[in-house]
């Protein structure tokens, strides 16, 4: 963007990413079972699988193809001292994302 890294590091305090998800219709969604292996491959931890109930879209007179409404999800990353240093050092987005993860911030997928 043509902005010097030290300007970014000194002025940036928080980065937010947002996505809108389609939500399932509560009137017609149906429970589904997926294999633990498939869920772990998609990023779930073993501990998350214990009480996990997943649903699939069906479709009814009250929705559009099983979906009704939207839900916003957000990834927020406060600029820590380590992330600020990474920006100044010109590290790439993958390296900065790793620092955010180590600091305990969840990404959008999580
Ligand atoms: Zn429906």
Backbone and ligand atoms as CSV (ligand in chain L), in Angstrom:
chain,resi,resn,atom,element,x,y,z
A,1,UNK,N,N,0.825,-1.204,0.000
A,1,UNK,CA,C,0.000,0.000,0.000
A,1,UNK,C,C,0.859,1.253,0.000
A,2,UNK,N,N,2.163,1.093,0.055
A,2,UNK,CA,C,3.037,2.253,0.031
A,2,UNK,C,C,3.226,2.918,1.374
A,3,UNK,N,N,2.771,2.295,2.431
A,3,UNK,CA,C,2.933,2.860,3.768
A,3,UNK,C,C,4.145,2.203,4.413
A,4,UNK,N,N,5.007,3.014,4.988
A,4,UNK,CA,C,6.206,2.481,5.640
A,4,UNK,C,C,5.795,1.604,6.819
A,5,UNK,N,N,6.447,0.448,6.975
A,5,UNK,CA,C,6.085,-0.462,8.078
A,5,UNK,C,C,6.098,0.203,9.450
A,6,UNK,N,N,7.045,1.098,9.696
A,6,UNK,CA,C,7.097,1.719,11.027
A,6,UNK,C,C,5.894,2.630,11.262
A,7,UNK,N,N,5.324,3.211,10.177
A,7,UNK,CA,C,4.101,4.002,10.335
A,7,UNK,C,C,2.928,3.101,10.721
A,8,UNK,N,N,2.846,1.937,10.061
A,8,UNK,CA,C,1.778,0.990,10.395
A,8,UNK,C,C,1.896,0.527,11.834
A,9,UNK,N,N,3.086,0.105,12.196
A,9,UNK,CA,C,3.302,-0.446,13.535
A,9,UNK,C,C,2.990,0.579,14.623
A,10,UNK,N,N,3.262,1.844,14.373
A,10,UNK,CA,C,3.062,2.846,15.420
A,10,UNK,C,C,1.619,3.357,15.478
A,11,UNK,N,N,0.849,3.169,14.415
A,11,UNK,CA,C,-0.518,3.710,14.415
A,11,UNK,C,C,-1.606,2.645,14.493
A,12,UNK,N,N,-1.287,1.425,14.142
A,12,UNK,CA,C,-2.281,0.354,14.138
A,12,UNK,C,C,-2.477,-0.188,15.558
A,13,UNK,N,N,-3.738,-0.282,15.992
A,13,UNK,CA,C,-3.976,-0.841,17.322
A,13,UNK,C,C,-4.785,-2.133,17.286
A,14,UNK,N,N,-5.564,-2.335,16.217
A,14,UNK,CA,C,-6.426,-3.511,16.146
A,14,UNK,C,C,-6.743,-3.797,14.680
A,15,UNK,N,N,-6.755,-5.079,14.330
A,15,UNK,CA,C,-7.161,-5.491,12.983
A,15,UNK,C,C,-8.386,-6.385,13.136
A,16,UNK,N,N,-9.415,-6.110,12.333
A,16,UNK,CA,C,-10.647,-6.884,12.384
A,16,UNK,C,C,-10.977,-7.400,10.987
A,17,UNK,N,N,-11.278,-8.686,10.913
A,17,UNK,CA,C,-11.773,-9.278,9.673
A,17,UNK,C,C,-13.191,-9.762,9.946
A,18,UNK,N,N,-14.058,-9.652,8.970
A,18,UNK,CA,C,-15.459,-10.040,9.157
A,18,UNK,C,C,-15.916,-10.890,7.976
A,19,UNK,N,N,-16.752,-11.863,8.276
A,19,UNK,CA,C,-17.439,-12.636,7.240
A,19,UNK,C,C,-18.886,-12.801,7.670
A,20,UNK,N,N,-19.779,-12.870,6.706
A,20,UNK,CA,C,-21.186,-13.151,6.986
A,20,UNK,C,C,-21.465,-14.591,6.603
A,21,UNK,N,N,-22.028,-15.334,7.548
A,21,UNK,CA,C,-22.362,-16.734,7.318
A,21,UNK,C,C,-23.867,-16.874,7.130
A,22,UNK,N,N,-24.257,-17.773,6.251
A,22,UNK,CA,C,-25.675,-18.092,6.150
A,22,UNK,C,C,-26.041,-18.962,7.351
A,23,UNK,N,N,-27.211,-18.733,7.930
A,23,UNK,CA,C,-27.646,-19.569,9.056
A,23,UNK,C,C,-28.732,-20.528,8.576
A,24,UNK,N,N,-28.758,-21.685,9.192
A,24,UNK,CA,C,-29.728,-22.711,8.824
A,24,UNK,C,C,-31.108,-22.354,9.366
A,25,UNK,N,N,-32.115,-22.751,8.647
A,25,UNK,CA,C,-33.509,-22.563,9.060
A,25,UNK,C,C,-33.790,-23.497,10.246
A,26,UNK,N,N,-34.273,-22.924,11.342
A,26,UNK,CA,C,-34.560,-23.734,12.532
A,26,UNK,C,C,-35.770,-24.646,12.351
A,27,UNK,N,N,-36.598,-24.366,11.370
A,27,UNK,CA,C,-37.802,-25.180,11.157
A,27,UNK,C,C,-37.509,-26.478,10.419
A,28,UNK,N,N,-36.457,-26.487,9.601
A,28,UNK,CA,C,-36.272,-27.689,8.774
A,28,UNK,C,C,-34.867,-28.294,8.825
A,29,UNK,N,N,-33.922,-27.682,9.503
A,29,UNK,CA,C,-32.579,-28.254,9.510
A,29,UNK,C,C,-32.614,-29.669,10.076
A,30,UNK,N,N,-31.718,-30.505,9.576
A,30,UNK,CA,C,-31.714,-31.895,10.045
A,30,UNK,C,C,-30.337,-32.253,10.607
A,31,UNK,N,N,-30.312,-33.020,11.690
A,31,UNK,CA,C,-29.033,-33.430,12.276
A,31,UNK,C,C,-28.269,-34.341,11.311
A,32,UNK,N,N,-26.979,-34.182,11.294
A,32,UNK,CA,C,-26.132,-35.050,10.469
A,32,UNK,C,C,-24.957,-35.535,11.315
A,33,UNK,N,N,-24.433,-36.667,10.943
A,33,UNK,CA,C,-23.244,-37.225,11.594
A,33,UNK,C,C,-22.128,-37.255,10.558
A,34,UNK,N,N,-20.984,-36.712,10.928
A,34,UNK,CA,C,-19.802,-36.800,10.080
A,34,UNK,C,C,-18.742,-37.559,10.862
A,35,UNK,N,N,-17.853,-38.189,10.170
A,35,UNK,CA,C,-16.835,-38.975,10.859
A,35,UNK,C,C,-15.885,-38.051,11.639
A,36,UNK,N,N,-15.389,-38.567,12.756
A,36,UNK,CA,C,-14.426,-37.806,13.556
A,36,UNK,C,C,-13.207,-37.450,12.724
A,37,UNK,N,N,-12.814,-38.376,11.893
A,37,UNK,CA,C,-11.631,-38.136,11.043
A,37,UNK,C,C,-11.839,-36.930,10.129
A,38,UNK,N,N,-13.019,-36.855,9.513
A,38,UNK,CA,C,-13.305,-35.742,8.602
A,38,UNK,C,C,-13.347,-34.416,9.365
A,39,UNK,N,N,-13.926,-34.439,10.559
A,39,UNK,CA,C,-14.029,-33.205,11.340
A,39,UNK,C,C,-12.662,-32.727,11.818
A,40,UNK,N,N,-11.817,-33.661,12.217
A,40,UNK,CA,C,-10.467,-33.292,12.659
A,40,UNK,C,C,-9.672,-32.739,11.477
A,41,UNK,N,N,-9.874,-33.315,10.306
A,41,UNK,CA,C,-9.204,-32.783,9.113
A,41,UNK,C,C,-9.666,-31.364,8.798
A,42,UNK,N,N,-10.889,-31.034,9.208
A,42,UNK,CA,C,-11.421,-29.689,8.967
A,42,UNK,C,C,-11.032,-28.704,10.063
A,43,UNK,N,N,-10.297,-29.160,11.064
A,43,UNK,CA,C,-9.773,-28.236,12.059
A,43,UNK,C,C,-10.368,-28.353,13.445
A,44,UNK,N,N,-11.310,-29.272,13.651
A,44,UNK,CA,C,-11.844,-29.467,14.997
A,44,UNK,C,C,-10.822,-30.217,15.845
A,45,UNK,N,N,-10.840,-29.956,17.154
A,45,UNK,CA,C,-9.998,-30.733,18.057
A,45,UNK,C,C,-10.821,-31.906,18.579
A,46,UNK,N,N,-10.139,-32.920,19.091
A,46,UNK,CA,C,-10.833,-34.094,19.628
A,46,UNK,C,C,-11.799,-33.683,20.733
A,47,UNK,N,N,-11.405,-32.742,21.581
A,47,UNK,CA,C,-12.253,-32.285,22.673
A,47,UNK,C,C,-13.530,-31.606,22.208
A,48,UNK,N,N,-13.488,-30.985,21.048
A,48,UNK,CA,C,-14.678,-30.311,20.528
A,48,UNK,C,C,-15.709,-31.288,19.986
A,49,UNK,N,N,-15.291,-32.515,19.709
A,49,UNK,CA,C,-16.189,-33.475,19.084
A,49,UNK,C,C,-17.150,-34.128,20.064
A,50,UNK,N,N,-16.852,-34.084,21.368
A,50,UNK,CA,C,-17.634,-34.808,22.356
A,50,UNK,C,C,-19.111,-34.439,22.343
A,51,UNK,N,N,-19.434,-33.179,22.380
A,51,UNK,CA,C,-20.834,-32.741,22.426
A,51,UNK,C,C,-21.239,-31.988,21.168
A,52,UNK,N,N,-20.563,-32.263,20.087
A,52,UNK,CA,C,-20.836,-31.536,18.850
A,52,UNK,C,C,-22.059,-32.092,18.134
A,53,UNK,N,N,-22.992,-31.221,17.794
A,53,UNK,CA,C,-24.139,-31.620,16.975
A,53,UNK,C,C,-24.143,-30.750,15.734
A,54,UNK,N,N,-24.061,-31.364,14.593
A,54,UNK,CA,C,-24.055,-30.642,13.325
A,54,UNK,C,C,-25.404,-30.808,12.635
A,55,UNK,N,N,-25.733,-29.840,11.812
A,55,UNK,CA,C,-26.988,-29.869,11.073
A,55,UNK,C,C,-26.716,-29.582,9.610
A,56,UNK,N,N,-27.642,-30.011,8.768
A,56,UNK,CA,C,-27.551,-29.764,7.336
A,56,UNK,C,C,-28.822,-29.052,6.874
A,57,UNK,N,N,-28.730,-28.270,5.804
A,57,UNK,CA,C,-29.916,-27.586,5.291
A,57,UNK,C,C,-30.862,-28.573,4.612
A,58,UNK,N,N,-32.153,-28.259,4.683
A,58,UNK,CA,C,-33.151,-29.099,4.024
A,58,UNK,C,C,-33.963,-28.253,3.029
A,59,UNK,N,N,-34.688,-27.286,3.564
A,59,UNK,CA,C,-35.538,-26.437,2.735
A,59,UNK,C,C,-37.001,-26.645,3.068
A,60,UNK,N,N,-37.723,-25.542,3.245
A,60,UNK,CA,C,-39.153,-25.608,3.549
A,60,UNK,C,C,-39.815,-24.320,3.065
A,61,UNK,N,N,-41.109,-24.159,3.370
A,61,UNK,CA,C,-41.834,-22.959,2.938
A,61,UNK,C,C,-41.384,-21.693,3.661
A,62,UNK,N,N,-40.616,-21.834,4.733
A,62,UNK,CA,C,-40.219,-20.687,5.547
A,62,UNK,C,C,-38.794,-20.217,5.274
A,63,UNK,N,N,-38.111,-20.856,4.326
A,63,UNK,CA,C,-36.703,-20.490,4.101
A,63,UNK,C,C,-36.346,-20.619,2.623
A,64,UNK,N,N,-35.113,-20.368,2.336
A,64,UNK,CA,C,-34.614,-20.483,0.978
A,64,UNK,C,C,-33.543,-21.570,0.962
A,65,UNK,N,N,-33.909,-22.724,0.469
A,65,UNK,CA,C,-32.996,-23.871,0.349
A,65,UNK,C,C,-32.373,-24.280,1.688
A,66,UNK,N,N,-33.126,-24.076,2.776
A,66,UNK,CA,C,-32.645,-24.506,4.080
A,66,UNK,C,C,-31.897,-23.436,4.863
A,67,UNK,N,N,-31.764,-22.259,4.270
A,67,UNK,CA,C,-31.038,-21.174,4.940
A,67,UNK,C,C,-31.983,-20.017,5.220
A,68,UNK,N,N,-31.786,-19.399,6.385
A,68,UNK,CA,C,-32.590,-18.240,6.742
A,68,UNK,C,C,-31.761,-17.335,7.640
A,69,UNK,N,N,-31.429,-16.169,7.163
A,69,UNK,CA,C,-30.686,-15.200,7.949
A,69,UNK,C,C,-29.184,-15.313,7.780
A,70,UNK,N,N,-28.511,-14.407,8.422
A,70,UNK,CA,C,-27.051,-14.344,8.356
A,70,UNK,C,C,-26.497,-14.113,9.755
A,71,UNK,N,N,-25.257,-14.507,9.910
A,71,UNK,CA,C,-24.572,-14.324,11.188
A,71,UNK,C,C,-23.183,-13.778,10.905
A,72,UNK,N,N,-22.831,-12.688,11.560
A,72,UNK,CA,C,-21.499,-12.114,11.395
A,72,UNK,C,C,-20.508,-12.801,12.317
A,73,UNK,N,N,-19.353,-13.153,11.776
A,73,UNK,CA,C,-18.266,-13.664,12.613
A,73,UNK,C,C,-17.076,-12.731,12.423
A,74,UNK,N,N,-16.278,-12.592,13.458
A,74,UNK,CA,C,-15.199,-11.617,13.444
A,74,UNK,C,C,-13.913,-12.235,13.965
A,75,UNK,N,N,-12.823,-11.822,13.366
A,75,UNK,CA,C,-11.497,-12.149,13.875
A,75,UNK,C,C,-10.884,-10.816,14.293
A,76,UNK,N,N,-10.537,-10.712,15.543
A,76,UNK,CA,C,-9.931,-9.466,16.019
A,76,UNK,C,C,-8.537,-9.768,16.542
A,77,UNK,N,N,-7.608,-8.968,16.112
A,77,UNK,CA,C,-6.223,-9.145,16.539
A,77,UNK,C,C,-5.672,-7.805,17.020
A,78,UNK,N,N,-5.593,-7.641,18.329
A,78,UNK,CA,C,-4.924,-6.449,18.837
A,78,UNK,C,C,-3.446,-6.505,18.466
A,79,UNK,N,N,-2.874,-5.382,18.141
A,79,UNK,CA,C,-1.470,-5.346,17.742
A,79,UNK,C,C,-0.608,-5.377,18.998
A,80,UNK,N,N,-0.069,-6.558,19.259
A,80,UNK,CA,C,0.802,-6.734,20.425
A,80,UNK,C,C,2.192,-6.210,20.088
A,81,UNK,N,N,3.036,-6.169,21.098
A,81,UNK,CA,C,4.410,-5.713,20.870
A,81,UNK,C,C,5.121,-6.628,19.874
A,82,UNK,N,N,4.892,-7.944,19.990
A,82,UNK,CA,C,5.534,-8.895,19.075
A,82,UNK,C,C,5.049,-8.695,17.645
A,83,UNK,N,N,3.747,-8.465,17.484
A,83,UNK,CA,C,3.208,-8.242,16.137
A,83,UNK,C,C,3.718,-6.921,15.583
A,84,UNK,N,N,3.808,-5.915,16.431
A,84,UNK,CA,C,4.335,-4.622,16.002
A,84,UNK,C,C,5.775,-4.768,15.500
A,85,UNK,N,N,6.568,-5.543,16.224
A,85,UNK,CA,C,7.956,-5.775,15.795
A,85,UNK,C,C,8.000,-6.519,14.466
A,86,UNK,N,N,7.095,-7.482,14.299
A,86,UNK,CA,C,7.049,-8.240,13.051
A,86,UNK,C,C,6.706,-7.333,11.873
A,87,UNK,N,N,5.796,-6.406,12.091
A,87,UNK,CA,C,5.429,-5.459,11.020
A,87,UNK,C,C,6.632,-4.606,10.652
A,88,UNK,N,N,7.314,-4.092,11.670
A,88,UNK,CA,C,8.493,-3.247,11.417
A,88,UNK,C,C,9.561,-4.034,10.666
A,89,UNK,N,N,9.699,-5.315,10.992
A,89,UNK,CA,C,10.713,-6.148,10.335
A,89,UNK,C,C,10.275,-6.650,8.958
A,90,UNK,N,N,9.097,-6.251,8.534
A,90,UNK,CA,C,8.630,-6.608,7.199
A,90,UNK,C,C,8.216,-8.062,7.047
A,91,UNK,N,N,7.832,-8.708,8.162
A,91,UNK,CA,C,7.406,-10.110,8.072
A,91,UNK,C,C,6.085,-10.194,7.316
A,92,UNK,N,N,5.847,-11.356,6.693
A,92,UNK,CA,C,4.645,-11.494,5.864
A,92,UNK,C,C,3.413,-11.837,6.707
A,93,UNK,N,N,2.265,-11.892,6.037
A,93,UNK,CA,C,0.995,-12.093,6.752
A,93,UNK,C,C,0.927,-13.462,7.434
A,94,UNK,N,N,1.575,-14.457,6.865
A,94,UNK,CA,C,1.562,-15.792,7.481
A,94,UNK,C,C,2.320,-15.758,8.806
A,95,UNK,N,N,3.468,-15.109,8.819
A,95,UNK,CA,C,4.253,-15.007,10.045
A,95,UNK,C,C,3.497,-14.204,11.105
A,96,UNK,N,N,2.831,-13.151,10.682
A,96,UNK,CA,C,2.070,-12.335,11.639
A,96,UNK,C,C,0.871,-13.125,12.170
A,97,UNK,N,N,0.219,-13.903,11.304
A,97,UNK,CA,C,-0.901,-14.739,11.752
A,97,UNK,C,C,-0.423,-15.770,12.773
A,98,UNK,N,N,0.773,-16.319,12.577
A,98,UNK,CA,C,1.321,-17.276,13.547
A,98,UNK,C,C,1.547,-16.607,14.904
A,99,UNK,N,N,2.031,-15.377,14.889
A,99,UNK,CA,C,2.221,-14.649,16.146
A,99,UNK,C,C,0.878,-14.425,16.842
A,100,UNK,N,N,-0.151,-14.077,16.067
A,100,UNK,CA,C,-1.478,-13.860,16.647
A,100,UNK,C,C,-2.008,-15.156,17.250
A,101,UNK,N,N,-1.786,-16.257,16.548
A,101,UNK,CA,C,-2.241,-17.555,17.048
A,101,UNK,C,C,-1.527,-17.909,18.351
A,102,UNK,N,N,-0.214,-17.686,18.387
A,102,UNK,CA,C,0.553,-17.964,19.614
A,102,UNK,C,C,0.085,-17.103,20.774
A,103,UNK,N,N,-0.401,-15.898,20.463
A,103,UNK,CA,C,-0.891,-15.005,21.514
A,103,UNK,C,C,-2.308,-15.387,21.963
A,104,UNK,N,N,-2.900,-16.394,21.297
A,104,UNK,CA,C,-4.197,-16.894,21.730
A,104,UNK,C,C,-5.397,-16.337,20.998
A,105,UNK,N,N,-5.170,-15.646,19.899
A,105,UNK,CA,C,-6.299,-15.095,19.151
A,105,UNK,C,C,-6.805,-16.119,18.144
A,106,UNK,N,N,-8.108,-16.326,18.102
A,106,UNK,CA,C,-8.710,-17.257,17.155
A,106,UNK,C,C,-8.838,-16.608,15.787
A,107,UNK,N,N,-8.639,-17.416,14.747
A,107,UNK,CA,C,-8.866,-16.891,13.401
A,107,UNK,C,C,-10.328,-17.140,13.001
A,108,UNK,N,N,-10.717,-16.649,11.844
A,108,UNK,CA,C,-12.107,-16.783,11.413
A,108,UNK,C,C,-12.544,-18.230,11.341
A,109,UNK,N,N,-11.707,-19.087,10.863
A,109,UNK,CA,C,-12.076,-20.501,10.723
A,109,UNK,C,C,-12.375,-21.131,12.074
A,110,UNK,N,N,-11.573,-20.786,13.083
A,110,UNK,CA,C,-11.798,-21.354,14.419
A,110,UNK,C,C,-13.103,-20.857,14.988
L,1,ZN,ZN,ZN,-36.685,-24.178,6.372
